[in-house]
Amino acid sequence: MGVNSVSSPLAGLGCALPVLAAPMAGGPGTPALVTAAAAAGGMGFLAAGYKAPDAVAAELAQLRTAGVPFAINLFAPNPVPVDPVAFRRYAAAIAAEGGRYGLDLASAEPAEDDDGWAAKVDLLLASPVPVASFTFGLPDRAVVAALRRAGTLVAQTVTSAAEAQRAADAGADLLVAQAAAAGGHWGTLSPGQPPPVLPAAELVAQVRRAAGLPCIAAGGLATPGDVVAVRRAGAAAAMVGTVLLRAAEAGTPAVHRAALADPARTETRLTRAFTGRPARGLRNRFIDRYGARAPLGYPALHHLTSPLRKAAAAAGDPELVHLWAGTGWRQATEEPAGQILARLAGSA
């Protein structure tokens, strides 16, 4: 299979480069990064997660003004309620870390929400986008059908063959097969019982056999060889995030950029310590100290630790920050995103 073009349906949207920019919520995934991916011949996925609907609308307006192909990613509801007793125990355990920054974490109460789901879906239906992708949960069939009627291509993140079948049954047009090597949240639909860890190419092959839908590969893809491997396994394209974290157009915080370049950082870990849901980041003191103690519970733990992470990032303290990174983080470089994507596609 060649590596200089993208199989349909993405090709029909003007996407020729087989390497796409992943949605990276929390700051790194900016409209500038999405635009740069499109300028390189690929496509970028705007992250709607953790943003108010008005902020999402403003960023979509920027992309429409730029006149480039783009996609958007939403967190679909899939509640993982935290056990109140376990939450209070964990809040007490990390209270001393918050105290360093004047934060009272011990008295925090669990906060559960759906990230403004209904308002964001309404936004996409009122002003349709080329591609809408979903992570964490499966949208209702009615939502998928409505988006497709509006002319939107619907993509679903899956982490196993079984999830791929569920996504196909829900009406998805396209699958994003995300291996556990991915940086940030692992988008499994069952975070309490995650699927077996598989290399990205093997996951793609299983997903393709199970669902028969076009597939984008994601998770730990950081070299041209990685892209070739998943393409040979049947992926229409590769999606990368970690290798773009140090790109000029990324909104990655300074403390995170520095950690990615720090030779003292030697490994990544899957952990629930920061958000109560499995996510991969560079190993640091917070993961070492609290990873085994963190209960399952998203977004309650995300909201609990968010003030601490923001304060630590502002202070330049990487030991209390979620340094999301996939297993290929060593390949993240400081250069324009377009150059990174072109090199990975073998066209640089």
C-alpha positions in Angstrom: 0.0 0.0 0.0 1.3 3.4 -0.9 1.9 6.0 1.8 1.4 9.2 -0.1 -2.4 9.3 -0.3 -5.3 8.6 2.0 -8.0 6.1 1.2 -11.6 7.3 1.0 -13.7 8.7 2.7 -11.1 11.2 4.0 -9.7 11.7 0.5 -13.1 13.1 -0.6 -12.6 15.9 1.9 -9.3 17.0 0.4 -7.0 15.1 2.7 -4.1 13.6 0.8 -1.4 13.2 3.4 -1.8 9.9 5.4 -0.8 11.4 8.7 -3.3 13.4 10.7 -3.0 15.6 13.8 -4.8 14.1 16.8 -7.2 16.0 19.0 -5.3 17.0 22.2 -7.5 18.5 24.8 -6.3 20.8 27.5 -4.3 23.2 25.5 -2.0 21.6 22.9 -4.6 21.2 20.2 -5.0 24.7 18.8 -6.8 25.9 15.7 -3.3 26.9 14.5 -2.2 23.2 14.7 -5.3 22.1 12.9 -4.7 24.6 10.1 -1.0 23.6 9.8 -2.0 20.0 9.4 -4.3 20.9 6.6 -1.7 23.1 4.9 0.6 20.1 4.9 -2.0 18.1 3.0 -3.5 16.3 5.9 -6.2 17.1 8.5 -6.2 18.2 12.1 -8.8 17.2 14.7 -9.8 20.1 16.9 -10.3 19.1 20.6 -13.6 20.2 22.0 -13.0 18.5 25.3 -12.8 20.7 28.4 -14.0 23.7 26.5 -17.2 25.7 26.9 -19.5 25.5 23.8 -19.0 29.2 23.1 -15.2 28.6 23.0 -15.7 25.7 20.7 -17.9 27.8 18.4 -15.2 30.5 18.3 -12.5 28.1 17.3 -14.7 26.5 14.7 -15.2 30.0 13.2 -11.5 30.4 13.0 -11.1 27.2 11.0 -14.0 28.0 8.7 -12.4 31.4 8.0 -9.2 29.6 7.1 -11.1 27.5 4.6 -9.3 24.2 5.4 -10.5 20.7 5.9 -10.8 19.8 9.5 -12.4 17.5 12.1 -13.5 18.0 15.7 -13.5 15.6 18.6 -16.0 15.5 21.4 -16.0 13.5 24.7 -19.2 11.4 24.4 -20.9 10.6 27.7 -19.9 7.4 29.4 -20.2 8.1 33.1 -17.7 6.5 35.4 -19.1 7.6 38.8 -16.5 7.7 41.6 -17.2 5.9 44.9 -17.7 8.7 47.4 -15.7 7.0 50.1 -12.8 6.3 47.8 -13.0 9.9 46.5 -12.7 11.4 50.0 -9.8 9.0 50.8 -7.9 10.0 47.7 -8.6 13.7 48.3 -7.1 13.4 51.7 -4.1 11.5 50.3 -3.2 14.3 47.9 -4.2 17.2 50.2 -0.6 17.9 51.2 0.3 18.4 47.5 -2.4 21.0 47.2 -1.3 22.7 50.4 1.9 23.7 48.7 -0.2 26.0 46.5 -2.8 27.1 49.0 -5.4 24.6 47.8 -7.8 22.8 50.1 -8.3 19.5 48.3 -9.3 17.5 51.4 -12.7 19.1 51.5 -13.5 18.8 47.8 -16.7 17.1 46.8 -17.1 14.9 43.7 -18.1 16.8 40.6 -19.7 14.9 37.8 -20.6 16.4 34.4 -20.9 15.5 30.7 -18.6 18.3 29.3 -21.4 20.2 27.8 -22.4 17.3 25.6 -25.9 18.4 24.4 -24.8 22.0 23.7 -21.8 20.9 21.7 -23.9 18.4 19.6 -26.4 21.2 19.0 -23.6 23.4 17.8 -22.5 20.7 15.3 -26.0 20.2 14.0 -26.7 23.9 13.6 -23.4 24.5 11.8 -22.2 21.1 10.4 -18.5 20.2 10.3 -16.8 17.9 7.8 -15.8 15.2 10.4 -17.0 14.7 14.0 -15.2 12.1 16.1 -16.1 10.8 19.5 -14.0 9.5 22.4 -14.8 7.8 25.8 -18.4 6.8 24.9 -20.7 6.0 21.9 -23.1 8.7 20.9 -26.8 7.6 20.7 -27.8 6.3 17.3 -30.1 9.3 16.9 -27.1 11.7 17.3 -25.1 9.8 14.8 -27.9 9.7 12.3 -28.6 13.4 12.7 -24.9 14.3 12.1 -24.8 12.1 9.1 -28.0 13.7 7.7 -26.2 17.1 8.2 -23.4 15.9 5.9 -20.9 15.1 8.7 -18.7 12.1 8.6 -18.8 10.3 12.0 -15.7 8.8 13.4 -15.5 6.8 16.7 -12.5 6.0 18.8 -12.2 2.3 19.6 -9.6 0.2 21.4 -10.7 -3.3 20.6 -12.5 -5.4 18.0 -15.6 -5.6 20.3 -15.7 -1.8 20.5 -15.3 -1.6 16.7 -18.4 -3.8 16.3 -20.4 -1.6 18.7 -19.3 1.5 16.8 -20.3 0.0 13.5 -23.7 -1.0 14.9 -24.2 2.6 16.1 -23.8 3.9 12.6 -20.2 5.2 12.5 -18.6 5.9 9.1 -15.0 5.6 10.3 -13.1 4.2 13.2 -10.0 5.5 15.1 -8.2 2.5 16.4 -6.3 3.8 19.4 -3.6 1.6 20.9 -2.7 1.9 24.6 0.7 3.3 23.6 -1.1 6.6 22.9 -0.3 9.7 25.0 -3.1 11.1 27.1 -6.4 9.3 27.7 -6.8 5.9 26.4 -10.3 6.1 24.8 -11.6 2.6 25.9 -15.3 2.4 26.4 -14.7 0.3 29.5 -12.0 2.1 31.6 -12.7 -0.2 34.6 -11.9 -3.3 32.5 -9.7 -2.1 29.6 -9.0 -4.4 26.7 -5.7 -6.2 26.2 -2.7 -4.0 25.2 -1.9 -4.5 21.5 0.5 -2.9 19.1 -1.2 -0.4 16.8 -0.8 -2.5 13.6 -2.3 -5.5 15.3 -5.2 -3.5 16.7 -5.9 -2.1 13.2 -6.0 -5.5 11.7 -8.4 -6.8 14.3 -10.7 -3.7 14.1 -10.8 -3.9 10.3 -11.8 -7.6 10.4 -14.4 -7.0 13.1 -16.2 -4.0 11.6 -15.2 -3.7 8.0 -15.1 0.1 8.2 -12.3 2.4 7.2 -9.8 2.9 10.0 -7.4 5.5 11.2 -4.5 4.2 13.4 -3.4 6.0 16.6 -1.2 5.3 19.6 2.5 5.4 19.8 3.1 6.3 16.2 6.2 8.4 16.0 8.4 7.4 13.0 7.9 6.9 9.3 8.2 3.2 9.9 5.3 3.3 12.4 3.1 4.9 9.7 4.1 2.4 7.1 3.3 -0.5 9.5 -0.2 0.6 10.3 -0.9 1.4 6.6 0.2 -2.1 5.7 -2.2 -3.4 8.3 -5.1 -1.7 6.6 -5.3 1.8 8.1 -6.4 4.6 5.8 -4.1 7.0 7.7 -2.1 7.4 10.9 -3.1 9.9 13.6 -0.3 11.4 15.7 -0.3 13.6 18.8 2.7 13.3 21.0 5.2 14.0 18.2 3.4 17.3 17.7 3.5 18.5 21.3 6.7 20.5 20.8 5.6 21.9 17.4 5.5 25.6 17.0 1.7 25.7 16.5 0.9 23.5 19.6 -0.4 25.1 22.7 1.6 22.8 25.0 2.5 24.5 28.3 6.2 25.3 28.9 6.5 22.8 31.7 5.3 20.0 29.5 7.5 21.0 26.6 10.5 21.0 28.9 9.7 17.6 30.3 9.4 16.1 26.8 13.0 17.2 26.1 14.4 16.3 29.5 16.8 13.3 29.1 16.1 12.4 32.8 12.6 11.3 31.8 13.0 7.7 30.8 9.5 6.2 30.6 5.8 6.6 30.4 3.1 5.1 32.5 -0.6 4.4 32.2 -2.2 5.9 35.2 -5.5 7.0 36.8 -3.8 9.3 39.2 -4.7 12.6 37.6 -8.2 12.0 36.1 -9.6 8.7 37.4 -9.4 7.2 33.9 -6.5 5.4 32.2 -4.1 7.9 30.6 -0.5 7.7 29.6 2.1 10.3 30.6 5.7 10.7 31.5 6.5 9.2 34.8 6.8 11.7 37.6 6.5 11.9 41.4 2.7 12.2 41.4 2.3 9.1 39.3 4.8 7.2 41.5 3.2 8.3 44.8 -0.5 8.2 43.9 -1.0 6.0 40.9 -1.7 2.8 42.8 -4.1 4.7 45.2 -6.3 6.5 42.6 -9.8 5.2 42.4 -11.7 4.8 39.1 -13.9 7.9 38.7 -14.0 10.3 35.7 -14.5 13.2 35.6 -14.6 13.5 39.4 -10.8 12.9 39.8 -10.1 15.2 36.8 -11.9 18.0 38.6 -10.3 17.2 41.9 -6.7 17.4 40.6 -7.2 20.2 38.0 -6.5 23.1 40.3 -3.3 21.4 41.6 -2.1 20.7 38.1 -2.7 24.2 36.9 -0.9 25.7 39.9 2.0 23.4 39.5 2.3 24.1 35.7 2.2 27.9 36.5 5.0 27.3 39.0 7.1 25.2 36.5 6.8 22.1 38.7 6.6 19.0 36.4 6.3 16.6 39.3 2.6 17.4 39.9 1.5 17.9 36.3 -0.1 15.5 33.9 2.8 15.2 31.3 0.7 13.3 28.8 3.0 11.5 26.3 2.8 8.4 24.2 5.6 5.8 24.0 7.2 7.6 21.1 7.8 10.9 23.0 11.5 11.0 22.2 10.6 11.8 18.6 8.8 15.0 19.6 10.8 17.9 18.0 10.7 21.7 18.0 9.8 22.5 14.4 6.7 23.4 12.4 3.9 20.9 12.5 3.8 20.6 8.7 7.4 19.4 8.6 6.8 16.8 11.2 3.7 15.4 9.4 5.4 15.4 6.0 8.4 13.6 7.4 6.2 10.9 9.0 4.4 10.5 5.7 7.7 9.9 3.9 7.2 13.0 1.8 9.6 15.4 3.5 
